[in-house]
Amino acid sequence: MGYLVSLLVLSALIFFHELGHYMAARLMGVYVEVFSIGFGKKLFSFKKFNTEWSVSAIPLGGYVKMKGQDDSDPTKKSYDDDSYNVKTPLQKIFILLAGPFANFVLAYVLYFMIALGSPMAIAPIVGNVVKDSPAFVAGLESNDTILSINGVAVQTWKEMATLISESHGVLNLEVDRKGYMEKIQLTPMLKDAKNMFGEDVKRKMIGISAAGKTFQQNLGLVGSFKYATEQTIFASTLIFTGVKKLIFGEVPASELGGVISIVKLTSDATDAGWMSVLFFAALISVNLGVLNLLPIPALDGGHIMFNLYEMIFRREASEAVMVNLTIAGWAILFGLMGLGLYNDITRLIG
């Protein structure tokens, strides 16, 4: 069941990405010949809105084939009025950006749905207190609930941790201890820690761990919009940072995952419940949006790069340059897919 859900989630995310391109192309007056989910042999297809809609055997992507635009052969062009090639660079960029934009919008909608479903969060309740830490010296105790830090109300453990890590100087804590209000003053210490990318960092800490108690957040309508915005921005920033660190070698290439990892994680999320599936789907949707903006010629970002060149220099890149860069782009993509698949298999064997 989990693997079927994985396939449906991936297909839905690809569909929305390509739907963004499709709608923008139609809006710009471009004839869309084919809208395909998957590659390879067609499993079935039908004609609607003057476009052939198809589902193909290899569900690892999809494409919208516009008149005059062919990634497999950039020399195939058409200069009819309804062709992609006759549109201005700005119109082309609008069409190209629409796919990734659709993924970001979908992620926002999914995060909003999660927020309306009252997502779980870890309560700011103290578990263990490290001996001789700032919290220990100041008198914090297990099962204390931290209500505010420097006058800022705290609802979740994450909010509390963020306030501590971004603080300057002395912290004034308001604490609920067995129904009584306690006021505690302490100064965080810089300690060695690991960030989410496994890198060594210095972080301000006070020497406590969470009690692990969770609660449902009733965010309301306004809070749900805020939650969706924050999560979409956080996921986008996280993926941009991860890609940058991979490119500059700050994160080892062995951390790169492929389609097997995506299917496995989606399947695991299915076992954890529908909210986990929505959360993971939103993260993958942002991932698709970000990765498609990379300036690799076979991706949307690469085509945007060609159109920016045309806008700046008032001429298209030469045919030979476009062909060579497109071949190089496909080589990079297949190389990354192969590396991700190799890492997935290695993890499975390990």
Secondary structure, DSSP 4 states (H G I P E B T S, - for coil): -HHHHHHHHHHHHHHHHHHHHHHHHHHTT--EEEEEEEEEEEEEEEEETTEEEEEEEEEEEEEEEETT--TT-TT----STTSGGGS-HHHHHHHHHHHHHHHHHHHHHHHHHHHHT--EEE--BEEEE-TTSHHHHHT--TT-EEEEETTEE--SHHHHHHHHHT--S-EEEEEEETTEEEEEEE--EEEEEE-TTS-EEEEEE-SEEE---EEE---HHHHHHHHHHHHHHHHHHHHHHHHHHHHTTSS-GGG---HHHHHHHHHHHHHH-HHHHHHHHHHHHHHHHHHTTSS-TTSHHHHHHHHHHHHHHSSPPPHHHHHHHHHHHHHHHHHHHHHHHHHHHHHHH-
